[in-house]
């Protein structure tokens, strides 16, 4: 019996594994932001986007978009790459 790999992961599970994230605000071009580039290389960045139905979902990577929000985690998100992160709970994000 083969186990199917899920294409989604719950945000609460990501927080359990990688710690509470911080919201990251872009104040300059991403290519010029040294801190952001270092976090991208370490796989610590999640991009939060809105779906067509209006709900938030995340992807593990930096995807530049005008309506995106970015979260930086303390630990690598590599385990969650390629998955759609669902159930975004803003109460689990550090201020």
MOPAC internal coordinates of N, CA, C and O (Angstrom, degrees):
PM7 1SCF
backbone

  N    0.0000 0     0.00 0     0.00 0    0    0    0
  C    1.4579 1     0.00 0     0.00 0    1    0    0
  C    1.5283 1   108.87 1     0.00 0    2    1    0
  O    1.2310 1   121.12 1   -54.67 1    3    2    1
  N    1.3084 1   115.47 1   125.33 1    3    2    1
  C    1.4660 1   121.31 1   179.78 1    5    3    2
  C    1.5179 1   110.41 1   -89.99 1    6    5    3
  O    1.2310 1   121.28 1   -41.10 1    7    6    5
  N    1.3241 1   115.17 1   138.90 1    7    6    5
  C    1.4585 1   119.45 1   174.51 1    9    7    6
  C    1.5185 1   108.37 1   -90.07 1   10    9    7
  O    1.2310 1   120.86 1   -47.08 1   11   10    9
  N    1.3031 1   115.96 1   132.92 1   11   10    9
  C    1.4587 1   120.55 1   178.15 1   13   11   10
  C    1.5183 1   109.54 1   -84.80 1   14   13   11
  O    1.2310 1   121.05 1   -44.40 1   15   14   13
  N    1.3183 1   115.59 1   135.60 1   15   14   13
  C    1.4608 1   119.56 1   175.38 1   17   15   14
  C    1.5191 1   108.58 1   -78.50 1   18   17   15
  O    1.2310 1   120.87 1   -48.90 1   19   18   17
  N    1.3170 1   115.95 1   131.10 1   19   18   17
  C    1.4598 1   118.69 1   179.31 1   21   19   18
  C    1.5174 1   109.63 1   -79.23 1   22   21   19
  O    1.2310 1   121.39 1   -32.95 1   23   22   21
  N    1.3026 1   114.94 1   147.05 1   23   22   21
  C    1.4671 1   121.33 1  -179.32 1   25   23   22
  C    1.5181 1   111.26 1   -94.61 1   26   25   23
  O    1.2310 1   120.30 1   178.53 1   27   26   25
  N    1.3514 1   117.03 1    -1.47 1   27   26   25
  C    1.4537 1   120.70 1   179.36 1   29   27   26
  C    1.5222 1   110.14 1  -127.43 1   30   29   27
  O    1.2310 1   121.02 1   -19.67 1   31   30   29
  N    1.3095 1   115.65 1   160.33 1   31   30   29
  C    1.4635 1   122.43 1   173.59 1   33   31   30
  C    1.5197 1   107.23 1  -143.72 1   34   33   31
  O    1.2310 1   120.38 1   -34.98 1   35   34   33
  N    1.3147 1   116.88 1   145.02 1   35   34   33
  C    1.4608 1   121.49 1   178.44 1   37   35   34
  C    1.5266 1   109.57 1   -78.62 1   38   37   35
  O    1.2310 1   120.73 1   -39.47 1   39   38   37
  N    1.3178 1   116.20 1   140.53 1   39   38   37
  C    1.4617 1   122.09 1   179.96 1   41   39   38
  C    1.5291 1   110.77 1   -58.68 1   42   41   39
  O    1.2310 1   120.34 1   140.33 1   43   42   41
  N    1.3194 1   116.95 1   -39.67 1   43   42   41
  C    1.4675 1   120.27 1  -179.57 1   45   43   42
  C    1.5264 1   111.21 1   -61.90 1   46   45   43
  O    1.2310 1   119.97 1   145.60 1   47   46   45
  N    1.3242 1   117.66 1   -34.40 1   47   46   45
  C    1.4709 1   122.10 1   177.36 1   49   47   46
  C    1.5377 1   110.22 1   -68.00 1   50   49   47
  O    1.2310 1   120.60 1   139.32 1   51   50   49
  N    1.3243 1   116.47 1   -40.68 1   51   50   49
  C    1.4700 1   121.15 1   177.79 1   53   51   50
  C    1.5314 1   109.53 1   -62.11 1   54   53   51
  O    1.2310 1   120.39 1   136.03 1   55   54   53
  N    1.3349 1   116.85 1   -43.97 1   55   54   53
  C    1.4633 1   121.08 1   179.67 1   57   55   54
  C    1.5344 1   110.34 1   -64.11 1   58   57   55
  O    1.2310 1   120.13 1   140.10 1   59   58   57
  N    1.3259 1   117.36 1   -39.90 1   59   58   57
  C    1.4737 1   120.70 1   177.43 1   61   59   58
  C    1.5218 1   111.29 1   -59.20 1   62   61   59
  O    1.2310 1   120.29 1   138.90 1   63   62   61
  N    1.3308 1   117.04 1   -41.10 1   63   62   61
  C    1.4684 1   121.98 1  -176.16 1   65   63   62
  C    1.5266 1   113.33 1   -82.96 1   66   65   63
  O    1.2310 1   120.03 1   146.63 1   67   66   65
  N    1.3402 1   117.56 1   -33.37 1   67   66   65
  C    1.4702 1   120.93 1  -169.48 1   69   67   66
  C    1.5242 1   114.68 1  -118.38 1   70   69   67
  O    1.2310 1   119.78 1  -179.90 1   71   70   69
  N    1.3299 1   118.03 1     0.10 1   71   70   69
  C    1.4541 1   121.45 1   179.33 1   73   71   70
  C    1.5187 1   112.45 1    88.18 1   74   73   71
  O    1.2310 1   121.36 1   -11.76 1   75   74   73
  N    1.3348 1   115.01 1   168.24 1   75   74   73
  C    1.4693 1   120.28 1   179.06 1   77   75   74
  C    1.5286 1   109.32 1   -71.43 1   78   77   75
  O    1.2310 1   120.40 1   -48.00 1   79   78   77
  N    1.3158 1   116.85 1   132.00 1   79   78   77
  C    1.4705 1   119.99 1   179.21 1   81   79   78
  C    1.5194 1   112.36 1   -85.38 1   82   81   79
  O    1.2310 1   121.44 1   -13.58 1   83   82   81
  N    1.3138 1   114.84 1   166.42 1   83   82   81
  C    1.4620 1   122.23 1   172.17 1   85   83   82
  C    1.5179 1   107.88 1  -114.60 1   86   85   83
  O    1.2310 1   120.62 1   -35.61 1   87   86   85
  N    1.3269 1   116.42 1   144.39 1   87   86   85
  C    1.4621 1   121.07 1   174.45 1   89   87   86
  C    1.5262 1   107.22 1   -72.25 1   90   89   87
  O    1.2310 1   120.61 1   -45.58 1   91   90   89
  N    1.3236 1   116.44 1   134.42 1   91   90   89
  C    1.4686 1   120.82 1   179.01 1   93   91   90
  C    1.5235 1   108.94 1  -114.03 1   94   93   91
  O    1.2310 1   120.88 1   -53.35 1   95   94   93
  N    1.3163 1   115.92 1   126.65 1   95   94   93
  C    1.4588 1   121.44 1  -179.48 1   97   95   94
  C    1.5208 1   109.58 1  -103.04 1   98   97   95
  O    1.2310 1   120.73 1   -48.84 1   99   98   97
  N    1.3168 1   116.21 1   131.16 1   99   98   97
  C    1.4660 1   120.87 1   177.27 1  101   99   98
  C    1.5178 1   109.12 1   -81.26 1  102  101   99
  O    1.2310 1   120.45 1   -59.59 1  103  102  101
  N    1.3314 1   116.74 1   120.41 1  103  102  101
  C    1.4579 1   121.62 1   177.48 1  105  103  102
  C    1.5197 1   110.91 1  -108.47 1  106  105  103
  O    1.2310 1   120.82 1   172.83 1  107  106  105
  N    1.3251 1   116.05 1    -7.17 1  107  106  105
  C    1.4633 1   121.42 1   179.79 1  109  107  106
  C    1.5257 1   108.11 1  -148.71 1  110  109  107
  O    1.2310 1   120.38 1    -1.98 1  111  110  109
  N    1.3260 1   116.88 1   178.02 1  111  110  109
  C    1.4607 1   119.53 1   178.04 1  113  111  110
  C    1.5225 1   109.10 1   -61.53 1  114  113  111
  O    1.2310 1   120.05 1   -42.63 1  115  114  113
  N    1.3388 1   117.52 1   137.37 1  115  114  113
  C    1.4664 1   120.02 1  -178.70 1  117  115  114
  C    1.5333 1   113.11 1   -54.77 1  118  117  115
  O    1.2310 1   120.10 1   143.02 1  119  118  117
  N    1.3298 1   117.41 1   -36.98 1  119  118  117
  C    1.4700 1   120.13 1  -178.82 1  121  119  118
  C    1.5261 1   112.07 1   -66.80 1  122  121  119
  O    1.2310 1   119.91 1   156.79 1  123  122  121
  N    1.3346 1   117.79 1   -23.21 1  123  122  121
  C    1.4705 1   121.87 1  -179.86 1  125  123  122
  C    1.5278 1   112.48 1   -95.20 1  126  125  123
  O    1.2310 1   120.09 1   172.92 1  127  126  125
  N    1.3180 1   117.43 1    -7.08 1  127  126  125
  C    1.4631 1   122.05 1  -177.37 1  129  127  126
  C    1.5320 1   109.58 1   -89.33 1  130  129  127
  O    1.2310 1   120.59 1   -79.75 1  131  130  129
  N    1.3121 1   116.47 1   100.25 1  131  130  129
  C    1.4728 1   121.40 1  -174.34 1  133  131  130
  C    1.5358 1   111.99 1   -64.11 1  134  133  131
  O    1.2310 1   120.77 1   139.81 1  135  134  133
  N    1.3374 1   116.14 1   -40.19 1  135  134  133
  C    1.4645 1   119.34 1   179.95 1  137  135  134
  C    1.5308 1   110.75 1   -62.72 1  138  137  135
  O    1.2310 1   120.63 1   133.94 1  139  138  137
  N    1.3272 1   116.40 1   -46.06 1  139  138  137
  C    1.4625 1   120.64 1   179.42 1  141  139  138
  C    1.5287 1   110.65 1   -61.89 1  142  141  139
  O    1.2310 1   119.97 1   135.95 1  143  142  141
  N    1.3202 1   117.66 1   -44.05 1  143  142  141
  C    1.4682 1   120.85 1  -179.55 1  145  143  142
  C    1.5293 1   111.11 1   -60.77 1  146  145  143
  O    1.2310 1   120.29 1   140.47 1  147  146  145
  N    1.3338 1   117.06 1   -39.53 1  147  146  145
  C    1.4702 1   120.71 1   178.27 1  149  147  146
  C    1.5213 1   110.85 1   -64.72 1  150  149  147
  O    1.2310 1   120.42 1   138.83 1  151  150  149
  N    1.3354 1   116.80 1   -41.17 1  151  150  149
  C    1.4640 1   120.44 1   179.24 1  153  151  150
  C    1.5273 1   111.67 1   -67.88 1  154  153  151
  O    1.2310 1   119.88 1   143.75 1  155  154  153
  N    1.3223 1   117.83 1   -36.25 1  155  154  153
  C    1.4671 1   121.57 1   176.74 1  157  155  154
  C    1.5274 1   109.66 1   -62.26 1  158  157  155
  O    1.2310 1   120.16 1   135.07 1  159  158  157
  N    1.3218 1   117.30 1   -44.93 1  159  158  157
  C    1.4680 1   121.11 1  -179.70 1  161  159  158
  C    1.5250 1   112.21 1   -63.21 1  162  161  159
  O    1.2310 1   120.43 1   149.08 1  163  162  161
  N    1.3341 1   116.78 1   -30.92 1  163  162  161
  C    1.4649 1   121.28 1   179.77 1  165  163  162
  C    1.5340 1   112.15 1   -86.49 1  166  165  163
  O    1.2310 1   120.07 1  -177.70 1  167  166  165
  N    1.3330 1   117.47 1     2.30 1  167  166  165
  C    1.4760 1   123.30 1  -179.27 1  169  167  166
  C    1.5257 1   111.72 1    61.78 1  170  169  167
  O    1.2310 1   120.10 1  -137.98 1  171  170  169
  N    1.3211 1   117.41 1    42.02 1  171  170  169
  C    1.4632 1   122.16 1  -179.32 1  173  171  170
  C    1.5291 1   113.01 1  -105.06 1  174  173  171
  O    1.2310 1   119.54 1  -177.68 1  175  174  173
  N    1.3322 1   118.48 1     2.32 1  175  174  173
  C    1.4682 1   121.48 1  -173.03 1  177  175  174
  C    1.5276 1   112.04 1  -106.35 1  178  177  175
  O    1.2310 1   121.37 1   -44.93 1  179  178  177
  N    1.3347 1   114.99 1   135.07 1  179  178  177
  C    1.4617 1   122.03 1   173.43 1  181  179  178
  C    1.5272 1   107.39 1  -122.89 1  182  181  179
  O    1.2310 1   121.00 1   -44.89 1  183  182  181
  N    1.3255 1   115.69 1   135.11 1  183  182  181
  C    1.4650 1   121.87 1   175.96 1  185  183  182
  C    1.5221 1   107.89 1   -99.82 1  186  185  183
  O    1.2310 1   120.68 1   -51.00 1  187  186  185
  N    1.3261 1   116.31 1   129.00 1  187  186  185
  C    1.4650 1   121.74 1   177.76 1  189  187  186
  C    1.5256 1   107.81 1  -103.86 1  190  189  187
  O    1.2310 1   121.19 1   -55.62 1  191  190  189
  N    1.3353 1   115.33 1   124.38 1  191  190  189
  C    1.4689 1   122.26 1  -179.25 1  193  191  190
  C    1.5228 1   109.35 1  -123.58 1  194  193  191
  O    1.2310 1   120.77 1   -12.49 1  195  194  193
  N    1.3146 1   116.13 1   167.51 1  195  194  193
  C    1.4738 1   121.61 1   175.17 1  197  195  194
  C    1.5202 1   108.99 1  -101.09 1  198  197  195
  O    1.2310 1   121.06 1   -44.16 1  199  198  197
  N    1.3287 1   115.57 1   135.84 1  199  198  197
  C    1.4580 1   119.58 1   175.98 1  201  199  198
  C    1.5248 1   108.92 1   -80.11 1  202  201  199
  O    1.2310 1   120.82 1    -6.56 1  203  202  201
  N    1.3169 1   116.04 1   173.44 1  203  202  201
  C    1.4669 1   120.54 1   179.06 1  205  203  202
  C    1.5288 1   111.44 1   -61.55 1  206  205  203
  O    1.2310 1   120.57 1   151.43 1  207  206  205
  N    1.3318 1   116.52 1   -28.57 1  207  206  205
  C    1.4693 1   119.73 1   179.57 1  209  207  206
  C    1.5286 1   111.99 1   -83.69 1  210  209  207
  O    1.2310 1   120.31 1   174.85 1  211  210  209
  N    1.3462 1   117.01 1    -5.15 1  211  210  209
  C    1.4540 1   120.41 1   176.47 1  213  211  210
  C    1.5144 1   115.36 1    97.61 1  214  213  211
  O    1.2310 1   119.81 1   178.54 1  215  214  213
  N    1.3344 1   117.97 1    -1.46 1  215  214  213
  C    1.4636 1   120.33 1   178.93 1  217  215  214
  C    1.5288 1   109.98 1   -87.44 1  218  217  215
  O    1.2310 1   120.91 1   -28.99 1  219  218  217
  N    1.3229 1   115.87 1   151.01 1  219  218  217
  C    1.4627 1   121.13 1   178.57 1  221  219  218
  C    1.5218 1   110.58 1   -80.39 1  222  221  219
  O    1.2310 1   120.94 1   -36.21 1  223  222  221
  N    1.3301 1   115.81 1   143.79 1  223  222  221
  C    1.4553 1   121.56 1   171.07 1  225  223  222
  C    1.5232 1   107.60 1  -145.92 1  226  225  223
  O    1.2310 1   120.66 1   -20.70 1  227  226  225
  N    1.3107 1   116.35 1   159.30 1  227  226  225
  C    1.4497 1   120.05 1  -177.53 1  229  227  226
  C    1.5119 1   112.73 1  -119.82 1  230  229  227
  O    1.2310 1   121.44 1   -23.92 1  231  230  229
  N    1.3398 1   114.85 1   156.08 1  231  230  229
  C    1.4588 1   121.71 1   170.78 1  233  231  230
  C    1.5225 1   106.91 1  -129.85 1  234  233  231
  O    1.2310 1   121.28 1   -36.22 1  235  234  233
  N    1.3194 1   115.17 1   143.78 1  235  234  233
  C    1.4588 1   120.23 1  -179.95 1  237  235  234
  C    1.5144 1   108.15 1   -85.44 1  238  237  235
  O    1.2310 1   121.23 1   -82.37 1  239  238  237
  N    1.3005 1   115.26 1    97.63 1  239  238  237
  C    1.4643 1   123.97 1   179.18 1  241  239  238
  C    1.5150 1   106.96 1   159.62 1  242  241  239
  O    1.2310 1   120.96 1   -11.06 1  243  242  241
  N    1.3067 1   115.77 1   168.94 1  243  242  241
  C    1.4540 1   120.54 1   174.09 1  245  243  242
  C    1.5142 1   107.65 1   -97.14 1  246  245  243
  O    1.2310 1   120.75 1   -60.68 1  247  246  245
  N    1.3178 1   116.17 1   119.32 1  247  246  245
  C    1.4557 1   121.19 1   176.85 1  249  247  246
  C    1.5227 1   106.79 1  -125.29 1  250  249  247
  O    1.2310 1   121.01 1   -70.01 1  251  250  249
  N    1.3107 1   115.68 1   109.99 1  251  250  249
  C    1.4573 1   119.87 1  -176.69 1  253  251  250
  C    1.5238 1   110.40 1   -69.70 1  254  253  251
  O    1.2310 1   121.40 1   -52.08 1  255  254  253
  N    1.3278 1   114.92 1   127.92 1  255  254  253
  C    1.4582 1   121.58 1   179.63 1  257  255  254
  C    1.5231 1   107.70 1  -158.35 1  258  257  255
  O    1.2310 1   120.43 1   -32.77 1  259  258  257
  N    1.3250 1   116.79 1   147.23 1  259  258  257
  C    1.4647 1   120.02 1  -177.60 1  261  259  258
  C    1.5215 1   112.36 1   -67.88 1  262  261  259
  O    1.2310 1   120.03 1   149.06 1  263  262  261
  N    1.3356 1   117.55 1   -30.94 1  263  262  261
  C    1.4625 1   119.93 1  -177.95 1  265  263  262
  C    1.5270 1   113.31 1  -103.47 1  266  265  263
  O    1.2310 1   120.13 1  -165.17 1  267  266  265
  N    1.3221 1   117.36 1    14.83 1  267  266  265
  C    1.4682 1   121.49 1  -179.95 1  269  267  266
  C    1.5202 1   110.62 1   -87.66 1  270  269  267
  O    1.2310 1   121.48 1   -25.70 1  271  270  269
  N    1.3325 1   114.78 1   154.30 1  271  270  269
  C    1.4636 1   121.94 1   170.64 1  273  271  270
  C    1.5245 1   106.07 1  -120.67 1  274  273  271
  O    1.2310 1   120.94 1   -28.47 1  275  274  273
  N    1.3176 1   115.81 1   151.53 1  275  274  273
  C    1.4668 1   120.37 1  -174.80 1  277  275  274
  C    1.5187 1   110.56 1  -121.91 1  278  277  275
  O    1.2310 1   121.25 1   -43.19 1  279  278  277
  N    1.3303 1   115.21 1   136.81 1  279  278  277
  C    1.4518 1   121.62 1   176.75 1  281  279  278
  C    1.5216 1   108.36 1  -118.56 1  282  281  279
  O    1.2310 1   121.04 1   -39.30 1  283  282  281
  N    1.3334 1   115.61 1   140.70 1  283  282  281
  C    1.4601 1   120.44 1   176.17 1  285  283  282
  C    1.5254 1   107.63 1  -117.08 1  286  285  283
  O    1.2310 1   121.41 1   -53.41 1  287  286  285
  N    1.3305 1   114.90 1   126.59 1  287  286  285
  C    1.4579 1   122.88 1  -179.59 1  289  287  286
  C    1.5321 1   109.84 1  -101.01 1  290  289  287
  O    1.2310 1   120.85 1   -21.65 1  291  290  289
  N    1.3252 1   115.98 1   158.35 1  291  290  289
  C    1.4652 1   121.15 1   178.93 1  293  291  290
  C    1.5200 1   112.23 1   -75.60 1  294  293  291
  O    1.2310 1   120.77 1   146.91 1  295  294  293
  N    1.3267 1   116.13 1   -33.09 1  295  294  293
  C    1.4653 1   121.16 1  -178.18 1  297  295  294
  C    1.5262 1   110.02 1  -111.20 1  298  297  295
  O    1.2310 1   121.06 1   -18.39 1  299  298  297
  N    1.3247 1   115.59 1   161.61 1  299  298  297
  C    1.4605 1   122.34 1  -178.87 1  301  299  298
  C    1.5324 1   111.70 1   -63.36 1  302  301  299
  O    1.2310 1   121.53 1   -39.15 1  303  302  301
  N    1.3209 1   114.67 1   140.85 1  303  302  301
  C    1.4682 1   122.34 1   177.90 1  305  303  302
  C    1.5316 1   111.38 1   -99.76 1  306  305  303
  O    1.2310 1   120.26 1  -168.11 1  307  306  305
  N    1.3247 1   117.11 1    11.89 1  307  306  305
  C    1.4662 1   121.96 1  -173.73 1  309  307  306
  C    1.5339 1   112.18 1   -54.05 1  310  309  307
  O    1.2310 1   120.26 1   143.85 1  311  310  309
  N    1.3269 1   117.10 1   -36.15 1  311  310  309
  C    1.4687 1   122.15 1   179.80 1  313  311  310
  C    1.5349 1   111.73 1   -60.25 1  314  313  311
  O    1.2310 1   120.36 1   154.21 1  315  314  313
  N    1.3349 1   116.92 1   -25.79 1  315  314  313
  C    1.4689 1   121.50 1  -176.05 1  317  315  314
  C    1.5241 1   113.37 1  -102.36 1  318  317  315
  O    1.2310 1   119.69 1  -174.58 1  319  318  317
  N    1.3292 1   118.21 1     5.42 1  319  318  317
  C    1.4681 1   121.22 1  -179.69 1  321  319  318
  C    1.5191 1   110.75 1   -59.93 1  322  321  319
  O    1.2310 1   121.07 1   -38.96 1  323  322  321
  N    1.3279 1   115.55 1   141.04 1  323  322  321
  C    1.4632 1   120.93 1   178.83 1  325  323  322
  C    1.5148 1   113.85 1    82.86 1  326  325  323
  O    1.2310 1   120.12 1   178.39 1  327  326  325
  N    1.3261 1   117.38 1    -1.61 1  327  326  325
  C    1.4664 1   120.91 1   178.90 1  329  327  326
  C    1.5161 1   110.51 1  -105.47 1  330  329  327
  O    1.2310 1   121.36 1   -29.94 1  331  330  329
  N    1.3120 1   115.01 1   150.06 1  331  330  329
  C    1.4674 1   121.41 1   174.08 1  333  331  330
  C    1.5244 1   105.90 1   -88.71 1  334  333  331
  O    1.2310 1   120.82 1   -56.13 1  335  334  333
  N    1.3221 1   116.04 1   123.87 1  335  334  333
  C    1.4562 1   120.85 1  -178.45 1  337  335  334
  C    1.5251 1   107.88 1   -90.87 1  338  337  335
  O    1.2310 1   120.94 1   -60.99 1  339  338  337
  N    1.3333 1   115.82 1   119.01 1  339  338  337
  C    1.4620 1   121.16 1  -174.69 1  341  339  338
  C    1.5298 1   110.31 1  -114.06 1  342  341  339
  O    1.2310 1   121.30 1   -13.39 1  343  342  341
  N    1.3165 1   115.13 1   166.61 1  343  342  341
  C    1.4627 1   120.53 1   176.43 1  345  343  342
  C    1.5229 1   112.06 1    70.89 1  346  345  343
  O    1.2310 1   120.43 1  -137.28 1  347  346  345
  N    1.3413 1   116.79 1    42.72 1  347  346  345
  C    1.4612 1   120.83 1  -178.77 1  349  347  346
  C    1.5270 1   109.08 1   -61.47 1  350  349  347
  O    1.2310 1   120.53 1   -60.19 1  351  350  349
  N    1.3210 1   116.59 1   119.81 1  351  350  349
  C    1.4625 1   122.92 1  -179.89 1  353  351  350
  C    1.5246 1   107.59 1  -113.55 1  354  353  351
  O    1.2310 1   120.77 1   -76.14 1  355  354  353
  N    1.3318 1   116.13 1   103.86 1  355  354  353
  C    1.4680 1   120.53 1  -175.34 1  357  355  354
  C    1.5189 1   112.01 1   -66.76 1  358  357  355
  O    1.2310 1   119.83 1   164.02 1  359  358  357
  N    1.3243 1   117.92 1   -15.98 1  359  358  357
  C    1.4709 1   120.87 1   176.54 1  361  359  358
  C    1.5357 1   110.85 1   -68.82 1  362  361  359
  O    1.2310 1   120.30 1   160.37 1  363  362  361
  N    1.3292 1   117.03 1   -19.63 1  363  362  361
  C    1.4708 1   121.24 1  -179.56 1  365  363  362
  C    1.5340 1   112.48 1   -90.29 1  366  365  363
  O    1.2310 1   120.48 1  -176.19 1  367  366  365
  N    1.3182 1   116.70 1     3.81 1  367  366  365
  C    1.4697 1   121.28 1  -179.36 1  369  367  366
  C    1.5197 1   108.53 1   -98.94 1  370  369  367
  O    1.2310 1   120.96 1   -45.69 1  371  370  369
  N    1.3513 1   115.77 1   134.31 1  371  370  369
  C    1.4639 1   120.30 1  -179.66 1  373  371  370
  C    1.5260 1   110.54 1   -73.77 1  374  373  371
  O    1.2310 1   121.33 1   -35.76 1  375  374  373
  N    1.3105 1   115.06 1   144.24 1  375  374  373
  C    1.4702 1   121.45 1   176.72 1  377  375  374
  C    1.5166 1   109.62 1   -81.81 1  378  377  375
  O    1.2310 1   120.10 1   180.00 1  379  378  377

